[in-house]
Amino acid sequence: MRMVSDRLWKKDFIFVTLANFLIYMIFYIFMAIIAPYCVQNLHTSTGIAGLVSGIFLIGILLGRLWIGRIVQEVGSKKILLIGTSLHLLSSLFYMFASNVLFLLGTRFFHGIAFGIAHTGAGTIAAQVIPRTRQGEGIGFYTQSQIIATALGPFLGILLSRSWGFKAVFWTGLFIALIGFLVSLFISEPTVERSKQLQPKKGLRLSELIEYRAVPISLIILISGFIYFSLMTFLPLYGKKANLEGPVSLFFLVYAITVMLSRPISGRLLDLKGPNFVVYPCLLLFALGMILLGWANSGFLLLLSAVIIGLGYGNFFSCGHAIAIKSVPPERIGLATATYYIFIDIGSGIGPYIFGSLLSFMDYKGLFLLLSLVVFSTLLLYRFFVSRFLKGGMDHEDRSFK
């Protein structure tokens, strides 16, 4: 019987986590400033600004949709290298984005590049993490995204205020270059391939979507719709509500909260099962949105960041762990792509719908409305995911059931 090491912090895990951090740094730096750039420099409406922001996520969706099908055949490292090289090229295009149409095209292409790079990185991470430490390992891996959540928006806003939007684009280009170089040092993981993974003639839905990951992915679709709408328009909300200072710290507080709590939630998921973690996370996310809607001071705004961090921040990684623990090892890449495809759908349409609704209601009313949507995910999880888990999703870790 072949012995498998349970050691988590190996060279490839460290480097792929670093690559993931750099990929997400660009994502969050640009996400934080793209709506203000459109409104202030290109003189667009908030609806168009939301479209420019959201089309990036649609590009990610298309990038993942095809890469998820071939990642196991081509190899996850090759996919990562292709993605990071395209990421570098697309970051260069921002230098020439002087009109809305060109910026839309750049955002769309950049989204495709991000989808390829992130699927490659996420697949490598899932492959090198021991199956017995999947929840804990994914928790640490996604910490890199959380650090980027804190540093990205803060750096983007700081650079745009101090030196202008061009400085933001140059910074993104430099980070993309470092991300490509880091990906060169990652080894191709060794993956056991089952007989079921033989190439088949014709395109089938099962080659694009891992159906066992769909139930939890539906929940993250709705959650991503809300969170990325919040991320896109919170800077404009802060300016309107005279809370620019607290808003600039919102994602830093959010990130610190998730960094401190996510290793605990990941370990609890491994030991106690998903229901023990997911129900409190979704409830806290809804409560955080309610508090954000009623926040009339910096203290309440930052308190909502803490609660949303405990809620959405931990649910995001736990949902990913549920998705990959639901499938055999050779389907991990497709399960990862499926999970992120659904969040890309929600995140892509969210900012546009959010920006359009601002024509009919104010920010606070919209935040309260979205809190009701989060509450609905509790019921969806109960009827579409929790029951499915009881049927037995994991192929190796019996404690997960």
HULIN-V130003 format. One line per field, one symbol per residue. ss: DSSP state (A for helix, B for strand, O for the rest). phi: phi as a letter, one per 20 degrees, with the letter a starting at -180 (. if undefined). burial: b if it has 16 or more other C-alpha atoms within 10 Angstrom, else e. A space follows every 50 residues. Layout:
BEGIN
ss: ???
phi: ???
burial: ???
END
This chain:
BEGIN
ss: OOOOOOOOOOAAAAAAAAAAAAAAAAAAAAAAAAAAAAAAOOOOOAAAAA AAAAAAAAAAAAAAAAAAAAAAAAOAAAAAAAAAAAAAAAAAAAAAOOOA AAAAAAAAAAAAAAAAAAAAAAAAAAAAOOAAAAAAAAAAAOAAAAAAAA AAAAAAAAAAAAOOAAAAAAAAAAAAAAAAAAAOOOOOOOOOOOAAAOOO OOOOAAAOOOAAAAAAAAAAAAAAAAAAAAAAAAAAAAAAOOOAAAAAAA AAAAAAAAAAAAAAAAAAAAAAOOAAAAAAAAAAAAAAAAAAAAOOOAAA AAAAAAAAAAAAAAAAAAAAAAAAAOOOAAAAAAAAAAAAAAAAAAAAAA AAAAAAAOOOOOAAAAAAAAAAAAAAAAAAAAAAAAAAAAOOOOOOOAAA O
phi: .fedfefeeegfffffffffgfffgfgfffffdffgfffeedleefffff fffffgfffggfffgefgfdgfffoffffffffffffffffffffdedbf fffgffffffffffgfffffffffgffeegffcfffffgfffffffffff ffgffffffffecnffffffffffffffffffffeeeffecfdeffefgc fnddffedceffefgfffffgfffgfffffffdfgfffffelcffgffeg fffgffgfffefgfffffffednfffdfgffffffffffffffefcbfff ffffffffffefgefgfffffffefecfgfdfffffffgfffffffffeg gffgfffffdbeffffffffffffgfffffffeddgfffffnefecefff f
burial: eeeeeeebeeebbebbbbbbbbbbbbbbbbbbbbbbbbbeebebebbbbb bbbbbbbbbbbbbbbbbbbbbbeebbbbbbbbbbbbbbbbbbbbbebeeb eebbbbbbbbbbbbbbbbbbbbbbbbbbbbbbbbbbbbbbbbbbbbbbbb bbbbbbbbbbeeeebebbbebbbebbbebbebbeebbebeeeeeeeeeee eeeeeebbbbbbbbbbbbbbbbbbbbbbbbbbbbbbbbeeeebbebbbbb bbbbbbbbbebbbbbbbbbbeebbbebbbebbbbbbbbbbbbbebeebeb bbbbbbbbbbbbbbbbbbbbbbbbbbbebbbbbbbbbbbbbbbbbbbbbb bbbbbbeeeeeebbebbbebbeebbbbbeebeebbbebbeeebbeeeeeb b
END
